[in-house]
Amino acid sequence: MQKILSPYKYLDYKLFLKDIIEENSEKRGYSTKISAAASIRTSYLSQVLKTKVHLTPEHAADLAEFWGFNNLESEYFLELVMLGRAGNNTLKQIVYRRLENIKVESENLSKRFSKSDISIYNQSLYYSSWVYSAIHILISIEGYQSLESISDRLLIKPNKVKEYLSSLEEMGLIKNEAQKWSLSKGSIHLPKNSSMTKVNHQNWRNKAVSNSALDSDGLHYTSVQTLSYDDFSKVKELILSLLDKTRSVIEPSKEEELVCMNIDWFRI
């Protein structure tokens, strides 16, 4: 399996090409595979890496598909190629602005991750308590599709669980067939500017604080530090990359355990 780098750390697409080839150097003929993906000769790729010869936008689009980039990553890489091809500073400044806009958009997690849409009213109810999302996701685990099993796992009275289940069913997120609950829609992700984002973060961080006081195998880490302006952005990119990697593990993983991840990285 090829190792894919994040293009967002680069302002020179040729340096990105060199690094991704180096990262996959143990794979025999990787440069040849890149050339084939872009429909160019390996000699042409060598010229791109060593001379003033450039890839075309068409080459960039083919390579983005080869690397499995998402839409924003593809747009960013295409703009990197446009930056390399830019013939004057006026055009370069325009491309720089587009690159910055794409990078900012990529840091919006609702853009980065797929989501299921629900109405504003249902959002306000769903995110009013951690219990809604906990029950919603818990029933994807075999053995937690009944009112009683959910009640026992979350330590919530059965009559309250019944109310939550009814609300989730009305939202169209779960369904009941033969006295067994199952998902109708999976993950939901709030836009960054949603009025419920703060409430959702607060609910689950309060839950994390409660868990930190228990003798559990949970991991809780808080640290106040100083670092350079540039390194602030580097750490932010590392966290975003970590989120991408964890989702690549979680999405195909068998539903056996209910967990919560809270990550915070911000200027004080």
Secondary structure, 3 states (H helix, E strand, C coil): CCCCCCHHHCCCHHHHHHHHHHHCCCCCCHHHHHHHHCCCCHHHHHHHHHCCCCCCHHHHHHHHHHCCCCHHHHHHHHHHHHHHHCCCHHHHHHHHHHHHHHHHHHCCHHHHCCCCCCCHHHHHHHCCCHHHHHHHHHCCCCCCCCHHHHHHHHCCCHHHHHHHHHHHHHCCCEEEECCEEEECCCCCCCCCCCCCHHHHHHHHHHHHHHHHCCCCCCCCCCCCCCCCHHHHHHHHHHHHHHHHHHHHHHCCCCCCCCCCCCCCCCCC
